[in-house]
Amino acid sequence: MKKAIVLLMITGLFNAFTACAQRPSPPAKVSETTTAGLKITIDYSQPAVKGRTIGKDIAPFGEVWRTGANEATWMEVNKDVKIEGKALKAGRYGIWTIPGEKEWTLIFNSKSNVSGTAYSEADDVLRVKVKPGKSTSFSERMTFSIAKNGVVSLVWGDYLINFNVK
């Protein structure tokens, strides 16, 4: 009887540990070398819309959002670049956003290896504003893609957010 109880306790602890260790949103990573030889890598988790309204129930308009789920989303570039015409040195940066109905602010932050809730404006390196577009099809999970010409796209729900990295 004692062995059965101990076995049940160990099984319960193992199940609790593995449930906590798993990321609830699937991790994703995209990397591309542009025609200009610039390597861009983005590592993020993919939150799902799950029937919620972007801008209201999730990623609220006007508020800093972690641009993903779990750990901070990060982007790494192997050369000095210009993002939407503004300079950013080679390196790895956390990406946060301030979503909006007519404009999104992209925030590149010096802290990239942190929880997605550990944002500090004091660590911002660059902010750029972009206009959101409408995606050609609904995307349940947030997804980044990088084109050979350096256009980075974030697609989520009906939203399409493009920004140029040159």
Secondary structure, 3 states (H helix, E strand, C coil): CHHHHHHHHHHHHHHHHHHHHCCCCCEEEEEEECCCCCEEEEEEECCECCCCCECCCECCCCCCECCCCCECEEEEECCCEEECCEEECCEEEEEEEECCCCCEEEEEECCCCCECCCCCHHHEEEEEEECCEEEEEEEEEEEEEECCCCEEEEEEEEEEEEEEEC
